[in-house]
Amino acid sequence: MRVKRGFKARRRRNRVLSSQGLPGRRHNTYKRAVEAVERAMMQSAKGRRMRRRDFRSLWIVRINAAARMSGCRTRSWWRA
């Protein structure tokens, strides 16, 4: 009987396929490819958190500037 190598092989292939642009053994050796993809996913999540943090500080600066232009403090401007 022929074995079609279903779910596990597909999952393995998908992980390795997402590492195709990486240099060296990180794109063709399974263990190194999986490690590289997991690390890349963690770094991308970290980057998203940093982007949210940067935008939050930018918004605070802009809100403070708008409040100062209207001649009031940030809290009173925020409530209005």
C-alpha distances in whole Angstrom, upper triangle without the diagonal:
4,7,10,12,14,18,19,18,20,23,23,23,26,28,28,29,32,33,33,37,38,39,38,35,35,33,30,30,27,30,33,32,31,34,36,35,36,39,39,39,41,44,43,44,47,48,48,50,53,53,54,56,58,58,60,62,63,64,66,68,68,69,72,73,73,75,78,78,79,82,80,78,74,74,77,75,72,73,75
4,6,9,12,15,16,15,17,20,20,20,22,25,24,25,28,30,29,33,34,35,34,31,32,29,27,26,24,27,30,29,28,32,33,31,33,36,36,36,38,41,40,41,44,45,45,47,50,50,51,53,55,55,57,59,60,61,63,65,65,66,69,70,70,72,75,75,76,79,77,75,71,71,74,72,69,71,72
4,6,8,12,12,11,14,16,16,17,19,21,21,22,25,27,27,31,31,33,32,29,29,27,24,24,21,24,27,25,25,28,30,28,29,33,33,32,35,37,37,38,41,42,42,44,46,47,47,50,52,52,53,56,57,57,60,62,62,63,66,67,67,69,71,72,73,75,74,72,68,68,71,69,66,67,69
4,6,9,11,9,11,14,14,14,16,19,19,19,22,24,24,28,29,31,30,27,27,24,22,22,20,23,25,23,23,26,28,26,27,30,30,30,32,35,34,35,38,39,39,41,44,44,45,47,49,49,51,53,54,54,57,59,59,60,63,64,64,66,68,69,70,72,71,69,65,65,68,66,63,64,66
4,7,7,6,8,11,11,11,14,16,16,17,20,21,22,25,26,28,27,24,24,21,19,19,16,19,22,20,19,23,24,22,23,27,27,26,29,32,31,32,35,36,36,38,40,41,42,44,46,46,48,50,51,52,54,56,56,57,60,61,62,63,66,67,68,70,68,66,62,62,65,63,60,62,64
4,6,6,6,9,10,11,12,15,16,16,19,21,21,25,26,28,28,25,24,22,20,20,17,20,22,20,19,22,24,21,22,26,26,25,28,30,29,30,33,34,34,36,38,39,39,42,44,44,45,48,49,49,51,54,54,55,57,59,59,61,63,64,65,67,65,63,60,60,62,61,57,59,61
4,6,5,6,9,10,11,12,14,15,17,19,20,24,25,27,27,24,23,21,20,20,16,18,21,19,17,20,22,19,19,23,23,22,24,27,26,27,30,31,31,33,35,36,36,39,40,41,42,45,46,46,48,50,51,52,54,56,56,58,60,61,62,64,62,60,56,56,59,57,54,56,57
4,5,5,6,9,10,11,12,14,16,17,19,23,23,25,25,22,20,19,18,17,13,15,18,16,14,17,19,17,17,21,22,20,23,26,25,26,29,30,30,32,34,35,36,38,40,40,42,44,45,46,48,50,51,52,54,56,56,58,60,61,62,64,62,60,56,56,59,57,54,56,58
4,5,5,6,9,10,11,12,14,16,17,20,21,23,22,20,18,16,15,15,12,14,17,15,13,17,19,17,18,21,21,21,24,26,26,26,29,30,31,33,35,35,37,39,40,41,43,45,46,47,49,51,51,52,55,56,57,59,61,62,63,65,63,61,57,58,60,59,56,58,59
4,5,5,6,9,10,10,12,15,15,19,20,23,23,20,19,16,16,16,13,15,18,15,14,17,18,16,17,21,20,19,22,24,24,24,28,28,28,31,33,33,34,37,38,39,40,43,43,44,46,48,49,50,52,54,54,56,58,59,60,62,61,59,55,55,58,56,53,55,57
4,5,5,6,9,10,11,13,15,18,19,22,22,19,17,15,15,15,12,13,15,13,11,14,16,13,14,17,17,16,19,21,21,21,24,26,25,28,30,30,31,34,35,36,37,40,41,41,44,46,46,47,50,51,51,53,55,56,57,59,58,56,52,52,55,53,50,52,54
4,6,5,6,9,10,11,13,17,17,19,19,16,14,13,12,11,8,10,12,10,9,12,14,12,13,16,17,16,19,21,21,22,25,26,26,28,30,31,32,34,36,37,38,41,41,42,45,46,47,48,51,52,53,54,57,57,59,61,59,57,53,54,57,55,52,54,56
4,5,5,6,9,10,11,14,15,18,18,15,14,11,11,11,9,12,13,10,10,14,14,12,14,17,17,17,20,22,21,23,25,26,26,29,31,31,33,35,36,37,39,41,41,42,45,46,47,48,51,52,52,55,57,57,59,61,60,57,54,54,57,55,52,54,56
4,5,5,6,9,10,14,15,18,19,17,14,12,12,13,11,13,14,11,10,14,13,11,13,16,15,14,17,19,18,20,23,23,23,26,28,28,29,32,33,33,35,38,38,39,41,43,43,45,47,48,49,51,53,54,55,57,56,54,50,51,54,52,49,51,53
4,5,5,7,9,12,13,16,16,14,11,10,11,11,9,10,11,7,6,10,10,7,9,12,12,11,14,16,16,17,20,21,21,24,26,26,28,30,31,32,34,36,36,38,40,41,42,44,46,47,48,50,52,52,54,56,55,52,49,49,52,50,47,50,52
4,5,5,7,10,10,13,13,11,9,7,7,8,7,9,9,6,7,10,9,8,11,13,13,13,16,18,18,20,22,22,23,26,27,28,30,32,33,34,36,38,38,40,42,43,44,46,48,49,50,52,54,54,56,58,57,55,51,52,55,53,50,52,54
4,5,5,9,10,13,14,13,11,8,9,11,10,13,13,9,10,13,12,10,13,15,14,14,18,18,18,20,22,22,23,26,27,27,29,32,32,33,35,37,37,39,41,42,43,45,47,48,48,51,53,53,55,57,56,54,50,51,54,52,49,52,53
4,6,8,9,13,15,14,11,9,11,13,12,13,12,9,9,12,10,7,10,12,10,11,14,15,14,16,19,19,19,22,23,23,25,28,28,29,31,33,34,35,38,39,39,41,43,44,45,47,49,49,51,53,52,50,47,48,50,48,46,48,50
4,6,6,9,11,10,7,5,8,10,10,11,9,6,8,10,7,6,10,11,9,11,14,14,14,17,19,19,20,23,24,24,26,28,29,30,32,34,34,36,38,39,40,42,44,45,46,48,50,50,52,54,53,51,48,49,52,50,47,50,51
4,6,8,10,10,8,5,8,11,11,14,12,9,11,13,11,10,14,14,13,15,18,17,17,20,22,21,23,26,26,26,29,31,31,32,35,36,36,38,40,41,42,44,46,46,47,50,51,52,54,56,55,53,50,51,54,52,49,52,54
4,7,10,11,9,7,10,13,14,16,13,10,13,14,11,11,15,14,12,15,17,16,16,19,21,20,21,24,25,24,27,29,29,30,33,34,34,36,39,39,39,42,44,44,45,48,49,49,52,54,53,51,48,50,52,50,48,51,52
4,7,8,6,5,9,11,13,14,10,8,11,12,8,9,13,12,11,14,16,15,15,19,20,19,21,24,24,24,27,29,28,30,33,34,34,36,38,39,40,42,44,44,46,48,49,50,52,54,53,51,48,49,52,50,48,51,52
4,7,6,6,9,11,14,14,11,10,14,13,10,12,16,14,13,17,19,17,18,22,22,21,24,27,26,27,30,31,31,33,35,36,36,39,41,41,42,44,46,46,48,50,51,52,54,56,55,53,50,52,55,53,51,54,55
4,5,7,8,9,12,13,10,10,14,13,11,14,17,16,16,19,20,20,21,24,24,24,27,29,29,30,33,34,34,36,38,39,39,42,44,44,45,48,49,49,51,54,54,55,58,59,59,56,53,55,58,56,54,57,58
4,5,5,5,9,9,7,7,11,11,10,12,15,15,15,18,20,20,21,24,25,25,27,29,30,31,33,34,35,37,39,40,40,43,45,45,46,49,50,51,53,55,56,57,59,61,60,57,54,55,59,57,54,57,59
4,6,6,8,8,5,5,8,8,6,9,12,11,12,14,16,16,17,20,21,21,24,26,26,27,30,31,31,33,35,36,37,39,41,42,43,45,47,48,49,51,53,53,56,57,56,54,51,52,55,53,51,53,55
4,6,8,10,7,5,9,10,8,9,13,13,13,15,18,18,18,21,22,22,24,27,27,28,31,32,32,34,36,38,38,40,42,43,44,46,48,48,50,52,53,54,56,58,57,55,52,53,56,54,51,54,56
4,6,9,8,7,10,12,11,12,15,16,16,18,20,21,22,24,26,26,28,30,31,32,34,36,36,38,40,41,42,44,46,47,48,50,52,52,54,56,57,58,60,62,61,59,55,56,59,57,55,58,59
4,6,5,6,9,10,10,12,14,15,16,18,20,21,22,24,26,26,28,30,31,32,35,36,37,38,40,42,42,44,46,47,48,50,52,53,55,57,58,59,61,63,61,59,56,57,60,58,55,58,60
4,6,5,6,9,10,10,12,14,15,16,18,20,21,23,24,25,27,29,30,31,33,35,36,37,39,41,42,43,45,47,48,49,51,52,54,56,57,58,60,62,60,58,54,55,58,57,54,56,58
4,5,5,6,9,10,11,12,14,16,17,18,20,21,23,24,26,28,29,30,32,33,35,36,38,39,41,42,44,45,47,48,50,51,53,54,56,57,59,60,59,56,53,54,57,55,53,55,57
4,6,5,6,9,10,11,12,14,15,16,18,20,21,22,24,26,27,28,30,31,32,34,36,37,38,40,42,43,45,46,48,49,51,52,54,55,57,58,57,55,51,52,55,54,51,54,56
4,5,5,6,9,10,10,12,14,15,16,18,20,21,23,25,25,27,29,30,31,33,35,36,37,39,41,42,43,45,47,48,49,51,52,53,55,57,56,53,50,51,54,52,49,52,54
4,5,5,6,9,10,11,12,14,15,17,18,20,21,23,24,26,27,29,30,32,33,35,36,38,40,41,42,44,45,47,48,50,51,53,54,56,54,52,48,49,52,51,48,50,52
4,6,5,6,9,10,11,12,14,16,17,18,20,21,23,24,26,27,28,30,32,33,35,36,38,39,41,42,44,45,47,48,50,51,53,54,53,50,47,48,51,49,47,49,51
4,6,5,6,9,10,10,12,14,15,16,18,20,21,22,24,26,26,28,30,31,32,34,36,37,38,40,42,43,45,46,48,49,51,52,51,49,45,46,49,48,45,48,50
4,5,5,6,9,10,10,12,14,15,17,19,20,21,23,24,25,27,29,30,31,33,35,36,37,39,41,42,43,45,47,48,49,51,50,47,44,45,48,46,43,46,48
4,5,5,6,9,10,11,12,14,16,17,19,20,22,23,24,26,27,29,30,32,34,35,36,38,40,41,42,44,46,47,48,50,49,46,42,43,46,45,42,44,47
4,5,5,6,9,10,10,12,14,15,16,18,20,21,22,24,26,27,28,30,32,33,35,36,38,39,41,42,44,45,47,48,47,44,41,42,45,43,41,43,46
4,5,5,6,9,10,10,12,14,15,16,18,20,21,22,24,26,27,28,30,31,33,34,36,37,39,40,42,43,45,47,45,43,39,41,44,42,39,42,44
4,5,5,6,9,10,11,13,14,15,17,19,20,21,23,25,26,27,29,31,32,33,35,36,38,39,41,42,44,45,44,42,38,39,42,40,37,40,42
4,5,5,6,9,10,11,12,14,16,17,18,20,21,23,24,26,27,29,30,32,33,35,36,38,40,41,43,44,42,40,36,37,40,39,36,38,41
4,5,5,6,9,10,10,12,14,15,16,18,20,21,22,24,26,27,28,30,32,33,35,36,38,39,41,42,41,38,35,36,39,38,35,38,40
4,5,5,6,9,10,10,13,14,15,17,18,20,21,22,25,26,27,29,30,32,33,35,36,37,39,41,39,37,34,35,38,36,33,36,38
4,5,5,6,9,10,11,13,14,16,17,19,20,21,23,25,26,27,29,31,32,33,35,36,38,39,38,35,32,32,36,34,31,34,36
4,5,5,6,9,10,11,12,14,15,17,18,20,21,23,24,26,27,29,30,32,33,35,37,38,36,34,30,31,34,33,30,33,35
4,5,5,6,9,10,10,12,14,15,16,18,20,21,22,24,26,27,28,30,32,33,35,36,35,33,29,31,34,32,29,32,34
4,5,5,6,9,10,11,12,14,15,16,19,20,21,22,24,26,27,29,30,32,33,35,33,31,28,29,32,30,27,30,32
4,5,5,6,9,10,11,13,14,15,17,19,20,21,23,25,26,27,29,31,32,33,32,29,25,26,29,28,25,28,30
4,5,5,6,9,10,11,12,14,15,17,18,20,21,23,24,26,27,29,31,32,30,28,25,26,29,27,25,28,30
4,5,5,6,9,10,10,12,14,15,16,18,20,21,22,24,26,27,29,30,29,27,24,25,28,26,24,27,29
4,5,5,6,9,10,10,12,14,15,16,18,20,21,22,24,26,27,29,27,25,21,22,25,23,21,24,26
4,6,5,6,9,10,11,13,14,15,17,19,20,21,23,25,26,27,26,23,20,21,24,23,20,23,26
4,5,5,6,9,10,11,12,14,16,17,19,20,21,23,25,26,25,23,19,21,24,22,21,24,26
4,5,5,6,9,10,10,12,14,15,16,18,20,21,23,24,23,21,18,20,22,20,18,22,23
4,5,5,6,9,10,11,12,14,15,16,18,20,21,23,21,19,15,17,20,18,15,19,21
4,5,5,6,9,10,11,12,14,15,17,18,20,21,20,17,14,16,19,18,16,19,21
4,5,5,6,9,10,11,12,14,15,17,19,20,19,18,15,17,20,17,16,20,21
4,5,5,6,9,10,10,12,14,15,17,18,17,16,12,14,17,14,13,16,17
4,5,5,6,9,10,11,12,14,15,16,15,13,9,12,14,13,11,15,16
4,6,5,6,9,10,11,12,14,15,15,13,10,13,16,14,13,17,18
4,5,5,6,9,10,11,12,14,14,13,11,14,15,12,12,16,16
4,5,5,6,9,10,11,12,11,10,7,10,12,9,9,12,13
4,5,5,6,9,10,11,10,8,6,9,11,9,10,13,14
4,5,5,6,9,10,10,10,9,13,13,11,12,16,16
4,5,5,6,9,9,10,9,12,12,9,10,14,13
4,5,5,6,6,6,5,9,9,6,8,11,11
4,5,5,6,7,8,11,11,9,12,15,14
4,5,8,10,11,14,13,11,13,16,15
4,6,9,10,13,11,8,12,14,12
4,7,10,12,10,9,13,14,13
4,7,8,7,6,10,11,10
4,6,6,6,9,10,11
4,6,5,6,9,10
4,5,5,6,9
4,5,5,6
4,6,5
4,6
4
